[in-house]
C-alpha cells in the first residue's frame, strides 16, 4: 500500500462530519484538529496537504462511522473498495431484512440506504435476490491444526464461515510445553490431524501468532482444560494438589491475557474426565474477572446420564462466576429435547447465563479410543497403548466398549484411519471389522488402535432428529458444526452444517425465519464470545460478510458422500477480502487470530 493510500485510510476514520448548527468555536477547534492531523500525515509524504494530491492518487473521505454520511474531497476517486448493491440485508440481530447497499473500505462496512447507483467503488457486485449478512461464526470447530496445513479451509469458508471457535472440548494445544505437546498431538491426531513438523509452540500467544494472517478465516481460541491439566499434573487420574490447581489457574489466566475468550472442557475424554466439579469451579473463578466464560462437552456419565451432566455445567458456571455455554447440546433418547430446553430455561430463570450450540445432523463424531474406559488412559497415550496390549486389560474392558441407550456399533462408521494399510475400512462399521476378523469387539478395537498409534476416528449415526429440531428452535441456541476434517468419510456436518440450517431448517421446514437462522450463526455467537466488532452488519463493523441465495442455498453433503460443497453461497468476505468470489475460492488468506483483550 502506498503512503498516500494509508493517509487516505487514516483520514477517513479519524475526521468526523460536521452537523448543521455547530457553533463557531466548535468549528474552529475541529478545523485546527483537522489541520494538525493533516500536517502529521503529510509531513512524511511528497504532498503538503490533501489539496495537493493528484486526482488519480486518492481522496480524503470524511466519514461518521456510526451513520455512514460522507463528504468527499478530490475528484474521480472511488469511495469504497467493494460495493454490494440491491441485496436484502439480514443484519444478524434477528430483525426482518431491509433493502440497502453495503460498502466495504479495507476491513470495515458501511450500510448505504437509498439510491446507490452513483456510489463509486473499485468493484460493484449486483446481488439482487440474495441475502447479505454477517459472516458465520462456527461455535464449535476442530480446525486449528488443519488451518496450518490446509489454510484455504474450503470445507468451512464455502459454507460462509468467517470465524471459528477453537479449543473445543478442552482438547487443544496451548498452553503446554514439549514433550507434553507431542503426547497430546498423538492423542488427538485422529480428529485434528498434525501440524507441520517444524511448527511448534508453548503459549497461547505463540499458538495464535502462528494462525494469525495465515488462513482463510478468523479464529477465536478457548483455553483447553486438557492442555493446562497435563502441563500442571500430567495424565494423572486423581484430583490436583493445591499447588497443581494453582498452576492450572495461573495457566488459564495467562491464556486469557494472551487472547483466549474462555475456558473449555471435555469431561468424557481423559484427562478432563479425571477432574471433579470443584477443580473446574476453581479454574472458572480464576478467569471470571477477565471476562471469560465456561464452555463444556458435559460429563455424560454423571448421575442419571440424561440431565445431571448439564446440571453440573450450570453449577460450575454459577459457582465459578462465569457464563456457561454447553457444546453440542443433544440427546439420542426419545423425548429429551423438551426436557433439555426446560433445563436451560430453568437455569436462565435462576440467573445463570447459559447458552448452547447444536449441529443439524443426527450423528456424532469422535476418536475410537474414546470407547475405552477412562482408567485405560491414565499416564497418557504411550501408557494406554502398552496397557491395551495386555490380555488382562482387554478382559477387564470387556463389553464396556458398547454404546449406551440401546445403540449398537453397527452404526459406528470409520471416518478416518491414519495409515494406508487400513484405509479400506473408512466408510464401514466397527461391526464389519470385528466380523471380518472373527474377533471380539474389544480385540478388534484394541488391535486397530495399536496398529494405527491411536489415529482412528468414527461417525456414530445415533442421533435423534426430533430432539435436534426441538432444541434448535430455542432462542439460546447457536450453530456449531463440531466438524472434523480428517479422513475421507467425515460427518457431513463438516461440509454442510450452515447451509443445512439455512436451506433445510429455515426454508424447507420453517423451524424459524431466515433472520433467526442468521442470528444463530452471527450475532448470538459473537455476543457469547464477546467479539464486539463482528456478528452484526452496522457501520464501522468488521467486513466479515456472506452473500447467499435464500431460494437455492442447500447442503449437498450426505453420510454416503460427505465431502461435498454446498450450493447457493456465492460470496464470502473475510476482513474485507473476497475469499469466495461467485462460488470460486480466490486463495487469499485474510483470517486473523481474534483476541479477547
C-alpha positions in Angstrom: 0.0 0.0 0.0 1.4 3.5 -0.9 1.7 6.1 1.8 -0.9 8.2 0.1 -3.4 5.3 0.4 -2.5 4.9 4.1 -3.1 8.6 4.6 -6.5 8.5 3.0 -7.4 5.5 5.1 -6.5 7.1 8.4 -8.2 10.3 7.5 -11.4 8.5 6.6 -11.9 7.1 10.1 -10.4 10.0 12.1 -12.2 13.1 10.9 -15.9 13.3 11.7 -18.6 15.0 9.7 -19.9 18.4 10.9 -23.6 18.5 11.7 -25.7 21.6 10.9 -25.9 24.2 13.6 -22.4 23.6 15.1 -21.1 26.6 17.0 -18.2 28.7 15.5 -15.9 27.7 18.4 -16.5 24.0 17.9 -15.9 24.5 14.1 -12.7 26.4 14.8 -11.4 23.6 17.1 -12.4 21.0 14.6 -10.6 22.9 11.8 -7.4 23.0 14.0 -7.7 19.3 14.8 -8.0 18.5 11.1 -5.1 20.8 10.2 -2.9 19.2 12.8 -3.9 15.7 11.7 -3.3 16.5 8.1 0.1 18.0 8.9 1.1 14.9 10.7 0.0 12.6 7.9 1.5 14.7 5.1 4.8 15.5 6.9 6.1 12.2 5.6 4.7 12.4 2.0 5.6 14.5 -1.0 2.3 16.3 -0.7 1.8 19.1 1.8 -1.9 18.8 2.0 -4.8 16.8 0.6 -5.4 19.7 -1.8 -2.0 18.8 -3.5 -2.9 15.2 -4.1 -3.5 14.4 -7.7 -7.0 13.1 -8.5 -5.6 9.7 -9.6 -3.8 9.2 -6.3 -6.7 9.2 -3.9 -9.2 11.3 -2.0 -9.9 12.1 1.6 -13.3 10.9 2.7 -14.7 12.3 6.0 -17.0 9.6 7.5 -19.0 9.2 10.6 -18.5 5.5 11.5 -21.9 5.4 13.1 -24.0 6.8 10.3 -22.1 6.5 7.0 -22.7 10.1 5.9 -19.9 11.1 3.6 -18.2 14.2 2.4 -15.7 13.6 -0.4 -12.7 15.8 -1.3 -10.9 15.1 -4.5 -12.1 14.2 -8.0 -12.7 10.8 -9.6 -11.6 8.6 -6.8 -13.6 5.6 -5.7 -15.4 5.8 -2.4 -15.4 2.1 -1.5 -13.1 -0.8 -2.3 -16.2 -3.1 -2.8 -19.9 -2.3 -3.1 -22.7 -4.9 -2.9 -25.9 -3.5 -4.4 -29.6 -4.5 -4.4 -29.3 -7.1 -1.8 -31.5 -7.9 1.2 -29.6 -7.0 4.4 -30.1 -9.5 7.2 -28.1 -7.7 9.8 -27.7 -10.6 12.3 -29.9 -9.1 15.0 -32.9 -11.2 14.1 -34.8 -8.2 12.8 -36.5 -8.5 9.4 -34.4 -7.9 6.3 -34.2 -4.5 4.7 -33.0 -3.3 1.3 -29.7 -1.5 1.2 -26.2 -1.5 -0.4 -23.2 -2.5 1.6 -19.9 -0.7 1.1 -16.6 -2.0 2.2 -13.4 0.0 2.7 -10.4 -2.1 3.7 -11.9 -4.2 6.5 -14.9 -2.1 7.6 -18.5 -2.0 6.3 -21.0 0.9 5.7 -24.7 0.5 5.2 -25.9 2.7 2.3 -29.7 3.2 2.2 -31.5 4.7 -0.7 -30.2 5.0 -4.3 -26.7 3.7 -4.5 -26.4 3.9 -8.3 -24.0 6.8 -8.2 -21.8 5.5 -5.4 -18.3 4.8 -6.6 -16.3 1.7 -5.8 -13.4 -0.3 -7.0 -15.8 -3.1 -7.7 -19.5 -3.3 -7.7 -21.4 -6.6 -7.4 -25.1 -6.7 -8.0 -26.5 -9.2 -5.5 -30.2 -8.7 -6.4 -32.3 -11.5 -5.0 -29.6 -12.5 -2.5 -29.2 -12.1 1.3 -26.3 -10.1 2.5 -25.5 -10.9 6.2 -22.6 -11.1 8.6 -20.0 -13.8 8.3 -21.0 -17.0 10.1 -19.3 -17.9 13.3 -18.8 -21.7 13.9 -19.2 -22.0 17.6 -17.7 -25.5 17.7 -14.7 -26.3 15.5 -11.8 -28.7 15.5 -9.8 -26.9 12.7 -6.8 -25.5 14.5 -4.2 -27.8 13.0 -5.8 -28.1 9.6 -5.7 -24.4 9.3 -1.9 -24.7 9.4 -1.7 -27.5 6.8 -4.7 -26.6 4.6 -5.1 -22.9 5.1 -7.6 -22.3 2.3 -10.1 -24.1 4.5 -12.5 -24.8 1.7 -14.9 -27.0 3.7 -15.8 -24.2 6.0 -15.5 -20.9 4.1 -17.6 -22.3 1.3 -20.4 -22.6 4.0 -20.0 -18.9 4.8 -17.9 -19.5 7.9 -15.6 -16.5 8.6 -14.7 -17.2 12.2 -14.2 -20.5 14.0 -14.2 -21.0 17.8 -11.3 -23.5 18.5 -10.0 -25.2 21.6 -13.3 -27.1 21.8 -14.0 -30.0 24.2 -10.9 -28.9 26.1 -8.9 -30.8 23.5 -6.4 -28.4 22.1 -2.8 -27.5 22.3 -1.8 -24.4 24.3 -0.5 -23.6 26.8 1.7 -26.7 27.1 5.4 -27.4 26.9 7.3 -30.0 25.0 7.4 -33.1 25.2 3.9 -32.9 26.7 2.7 -31.3 23.5 3.9 -34.3 21.4 1.8 -36.6 23.6 -1.3 -34.5 23.1 -0.7 -34.3 19.4 -0.6 -38.1 19.2 -3.7 -38.4 21.4 -5.8 -36.1 19.1 -4.4 -36.8 15.7 -7.4 -38.8 14.6 -9.7 -35.7 14.8 -7.3 -32.8 14.5 -4.5 -34.0 12.2 -1.0 -32.9 13.0 0.9 -29.6 12.5 3.8 -29.2 10.1 6.8 -30.9 11.6 8.8 -27.7 12.0 5.9 -25.7 13.7 5.7 -25.9 17.5 4.7 -23.5 20.3 4.2 -23.5 24.0 2.0 -20.5 24.9 -1.4 -19.3 23.7 0.2 -16.2 22.3 2.6 -18.3 20.2 -0.2 -20.6 19.0 -2.3 -17.6 17.9 0.6 -15.9 16.2 1.1 -19.0 14.0 -2.6 -18.8 12.9 -2.8 -15.0 12.5 -2.9 -13.9 8.9 -2.2 -17.3 7.5 -5.6 -18.9 6.9 -8.8 -18.1 5.1 -10.9 -17.5 8.2 -10.6 -16.0 11.7 -10.2 -18.0 14.9 -11.3 -17.4 18.5 -9.5 -19.6 21.0 -10.7 -21.2 24.2 -8.2 -22.2 26.9 -8.3 -26.1 26.8 -8.6 -28.0 30.0 -6.6 -30.9 28.7 -3.6 -28.7 28.0 -3.4 -26.9 31.3 -4.1 -30.1 33.3 -1.4 -32.1 31.5 1.0 -29.2 32.0 0.2 -28.9 35.7 0.0 -32.6 36.6 0.4 -34.9 33.6 -2.2 -37.6 32.9 -2.9 -38.4 36.5 -6.3 -40.0 37.4 -6.8 -38.0 40.6 -7.7 -34.6 42.0 -4.9 -32.0 41.8 -2.9 -30.8 44.8 -3.4 -27.2 45.9 -0.2 -26.3 44.1 -1.2 -28.1 40.9 -4.6 -26.4 40.9 -3.0 -23.0 41.5 -0.8 -23.7 38.4 -3.8 -24.5 36.3 -5.5 -21.3 37.4 -2.3 -19.4 36.5 -2.1 -21.0 33.1 -5.8 -20.3 32.4 -5.4 -16.6 33.4 -2.3 -16.3 31.2 -4.1 -17.9 28.3 -6.9 -15.3 28.7 -4.4 -12.5 28.8 -2.8 -13.9 25.6 -6.2 -13.5 23.9 -8.3 -16.6 24.7 -12.1 -16.0 25.2 -12.8 -18.5 27.9 -12.2 -22.0 29.3 -13.3 -25.2 27.6 -13.6 -28.7 28.9 -14.3 -32.2 27.5 -15.4 -34.3 30.5 -15.8 -37.6 28.7 -12.2 -37.5 27.5 -9.2 -38.1 29.7 -7.5 -36.2 31.2 -10.5 -33.9 31.6 -12.6 -36.9 32.7 -10.3 -37.2 35.8 -11.4 -33.8 37.1 -14.1 -33.1 39.7 -16.6 -30.3 39.9 -14.5 -28.3 42.4 -11.5 -28.3 40.1 -13.5 -26.8 37.3 -15.1 -24.2 39.5 -11.7 -23.1 40.7 -10.4 -22.6 37.2 -13.6 -20.6 36.2 -13.1 -18.4 39.3 -9.6 -17.6 38.1 -10.8 -16.2 34.8 -14.1 -14.6 35.9 -12.7 -11.1 36.3 -11.1 -11.3 32.8 -14.5 -11.7 31.1 -14.2 -15.4 30.3 -16.9 -18.0 30.1 -17.2 -21.7 30.7 -17.7 -23.9 27.6 -18.2 -27.6 28.1 -18.6 -31.0 26.5 -20.5 -32.3 29.5 -19.8 -35.3 31.7 -22.2 -37.7 30.1 -21.5 -40.4 32.7 -22.7 -38.3 35.6 -25.8 -39.2 37.7 -28.8 -40.1 35.5 -26.7 -39.6 32.4 -29.5 -37.5 31.0 -29.9 -34.1 32.7 -27.4 -34.4 35.5 -24.4 -33.9 33.2 -25.8 -30.5 32.2 -26.8 -29.6 35.8 -23.2 -29.9 36.7 -22.4 -27.4 33.9 -24.8 -24.9 35.3 -23.4 -25.4 38.8 -19.9 -24.8 37.6 -20.9 -21.6 36.0 -22.9 -20.4 38.9 -20.2 -21.2 41.5 -17.4 -20.0 39.2 -19.0 -16.7 38.5 -19.0 -17.1 34.7 -21.5 -17.6 31.9 -22.0 -21.1 30.6 -22.1 -22.5 27.1 -22.9 -26.2 26.5 -21.4 -27.8 23.5 -23.5 -30.0 21.1 -26.5 -30.0 23.4 -28.4 -33.0 22.3 -29.5 -36.5 23.5 -30.4 -39.5 21.4 -33.0 -40.6 24.0 -36.6 -40.0 22.8 -38.4 -37.1 24.5 -35.2 -35.5 25.8 -35.5 -32.4 23.7 -38.2 -30.8 25.7 -36.6 -31.7 29.0 -33.3 -30.3 27.9 -34.7 -26.9 26.8 -36.6 -26.9 30.0 -33.4 -27.2 31.9 -31.9 -24.2 30.0 -35.0 -22.1 30.9 -34.7 -23.2 34.5 -31.1 -22.2 34.6 -31.7 -18.8 33.0 -34.7 -18.1 35.3 -32.3 -18.8 38.2 -29.9 -16.2 36.9 -27.4 -18.5 35.1 -26.3 -17.0 31.7 -26.4 -20.3 29.8 -26.4 -20.8 26.0 -25.7 -23.8 23.9 -24.8 -25.0 20.4 -26.0 -27.9 18.3 -25.4 -29.1 14.7 -28.3 -30.2 12.5 -27.1 -33.8 11.6 -28.2 -36.7 13.7 -24.8 -38.2 14.2 -21.7 -37.7 16.4 -18.0 -37.9 15.6 -15.1 -38.7 17.8 -11.9 -40.8 18.3 -12.1 -44.5 18.5 -10.0 -44.6 21.8 -12.9 -42.8 23.5 -14.7 -46.1 23.7 -12.1 -47.3 26.1 -12.7 -46.8 29.9 -11.0 -43.8 31.4 -8.6 -45.8 33.5 -7.0 -47.2 30.4 -5.7 -43.7 29.5 -4.0 -43.0 32.9 -0.4 -42.0 32.2 -1.0 -40.8 28.7 -1.1 -42.2 25.2 2.0 -44.3 25.4 0.8 -45.9 28.6 -2.6 -46.6 27.1 -1.1 -48.3 24.1 1.0 -50.6 26.3 -1.9 -51.3 28.5 -4.3 -52.5 25.7 -1.7 -55.0 24.5 -2.4 -57.0 27.7 -5.0 -59.8 27.8 -5.9 -58.9 31.3 -6.7 -55.3 30.3 -8.9 -56.4 27.4 -10.8 -58.8 29.7 -11.4 -56.0 32.1 -12.7 -53.8 29.4 -15.0 -56.5 28.1 -18.3 -55.2 26.7 -17.9 -51.7 28.1 -17.0 -50.6 24.6 -20.6 -51.0 23.6 -22.6 -47.7 23.5 -25.4 -46.6 25.9 -29.1 -46.3 25.3 -29.5 -49.4 23.2 -27.4 -48.2 20.3 -25.1 -50.7 18.5 -21.7 -50.5 16.9 -23.4 -51.3 13.6 -24.0 -47.5 13.4 -20.4 -46.6 14.3 -18.7 -45.9 10.9 -15.0 -45.4 10.5 -14.4 -41.9 9.2 -10.6 -41.7 9.4 -7.8 -44.3 9.7 -4.3 -43.0 9.8 -2.3 -45.4 7.7 -2.9 -46.7 4.2 -2.9 -50.2 5.5 -6.3 -50.0 7.0 -7.8 -47.2 4.8 -10.2 -49.6 3.2 -12.3 -49.7 6.4 -13.2 -46.0 6.1 -16.9 -45.9 5.5 -17.5 -49.3 7.0 -18.7 -50.1 10.6 -16.9 -51.4 13.6 -19.1 -54.4 13.5 -18.0 -55.1 9.9 -14.3 -55.0 11.1 -14.9 -57.4 14.0 -16.9 -59.8 12.0 -14.4 -59.9 9.1 -11.6 -60.5 11.5 -13.6 -63.0 13.6 -12.6 -61.1 16.7 -14.4 -59.9 19.8 -15.2 -56.3 19.5 -12.7 -55.3 22.2 -9.9 -57.1 20.4 -10.7 -55.6 17.1 -10.7 -52.1 18.6 -7.5 -52.5 20.6 -5.6 -54.2 17.7 -6.6 -51.4 15.3 -5.6 -48.7 17.8 -2.2 -50.3 18.3 -1.6 -50.6 14.6 -2.6 -47.0 14.0 -0.9 -45.4 17.0 -4.4 -44.3 18.2 -5.2 -42.4 14.9 -8.7 -43.7 14.2 -12.0 -41.8 14.3 -15.6 -42.7 13.6 -19.0 -41.3 13.0 -21.9 -42.6 15.2 -25.2 -42.4 13.4 -27.1 -42.5 16.7 -28.7 -39.0 16.9 -32.3 -38.1 17.4 -33.7 -35.8 14.6 -36.8 -35.0 16.6 -34.8 -33.8 19.6 -32.5 -31.8 17.4 -35.4 -29.9 15.9 -36.9 -29.2 19.3 -33.5 -27.9 20.7 -32.5 -25.7 17.8 -35.7 -23.6 18.0 -34.7 -22.3 21.4 -33.6 -18.7 21.4 -30.4 -19.6 23.3 -29.3 -22.0 20.6 -26.5 -21.2 18.2 -24.9 -23.2 15.4 -21.7 -25.2 15.9 -20.6 -27.7 13.3 -18.3 -29.8 15.5 -16.7 -30.6 12.2 -13.8 -32.9 11.9 -11.7 -32.5 8.8 -9.7 -35.7 8.9 -10.4 -38.8 6.7 -12.4 -39.4 3.6 -15.7 -40.2 5.3 -16.3 -37.4 7.8 -19.6 -36.5 9.3 -21.5 -34.4 6.7 -21.8 -31.7 9.2 -18.2 -30.7 8.4 -19.2 -29.6 4.9 -22.9 -28.9 5.4 -23.9 -27.5 8.8 -24.6 -23.9 7.9 -26.3 -24.3 4.6 -28.4 -27.1 6.1 -29.7 -24.8 8.8 -30.5 -22.1 6.2 -31.9 -24.3 3.5 -33.5 -27.2 5.3 -34.4 -25.9 8.8 -35.3 -22.4 7.9 -36.6 -22.5 4.3 -37.9 -26.0 3.8 -39.1 -26.9 7.3 -39.9 -23.5 8.6 -38.5 -24.1 12.1 -37.6 -20.4 12.3 -37.4 -17.4 10.0 -34.3 -16.9 7.9 -33.4 -13.9 10.0 -33.4 -16.1 13.2 -31.2 -18.7 11.4 -28.7 -16.0 10.6 -28.8 -14.6 14.2 -27.9 -18.1 15.5 -24.8 -18.1 13.3 -23.7 -14.4 13.8 -24.8 -12.0 16.5 -25.5 -14.7 19.1 -22.1 -16.4 18.9 -20.4 -13.1 18.7 -22.2 -12.0 21.9 -21.3 -15.2 23.7 -17.7 -15.0 22.7 -17.5 -11.3 23.5 -16.5 -10.3 20.0 -17.7 -6.7 19.7 -16.8 -5.8 16.1 -18.3 -8.7 14.2 -21.6 -10.7 14.0 -23.8 -7.7 13.1 -23.8 -5.5 10.0 -23.5 -2.0 11.2 -21.5 1.0 10.1 -17.9 0.6 11.3 -18.1 -3.2 12.0 -15.5 -5.5 10.5 -16.2 -6.7 7.0 -16.9 -10.4 7.5 -19.8 -10.8 5.1 -21.7 -13.7 3.4 -23.9 -13.4 0.3 -26.3 -16.3 -0.3 -29.3 -17.1 -2.3 -32.2 -17.8 0.1 -34.1 -19.8 -2.6 -31.3 -22.2 -3.5 -28.9 -22.4 -0.6 -28.5 -26.1 0.2 -26.2 -28.6 1.8 -25.0 -31.3 -0.5 -23.0 -33.3 2.0 -24.5 -36.7 2.9 -23.4 -39.6 5.0 -22.5 -41.6 1.9 -20.9 -38.7 0.1 -19.9 -36.3 2.9 -17.1 -34.2 1.2 -19.5 -32.1 -1.0 -19.6 -28.3 -1.0 -22.9 -26.6 -0.7 -24.7 -24.5 -3.3 -26.2 -21.1 -3.1 -23.4 -19.4 -1.1 -22.0 -17.0 -3.7 -19.6 -14.6 -1.9 -17.7 -14.8 1.3 -15.7 -11.9 2.5 -13.2 -12.1 5.4 -11.8 -8.9 6.8 -12.8 -7.0 3.6 -11.2 -9.5 1.2 -13.1 -11.8 -1.1 -12.4 -15.4 -0.2 -15.3 -16.9 -2.2 -15.9 -14.9 -5.3 -19.0 -16.0 -7.3 -18.5 -19.5 -5.9 -14.8 -19.7 -6.6 -12.1 -19.7 -3.9 -9.7 -16.9 -4.5 -6.8 -18.4 -2.5 -6.5 -15.3 -0.3 -5.8 -15.9 3.4 -7.0 -12.8 5.3 -8.0 -14.6 8.5 -6.9 -13.2 11.9 -6.4 -14.7 15.3 -9.0 -12.7 17.2 -8.2 -11.8 20.8 -10.4 -11.1 23.8 -8.2 -8.4 25.3 
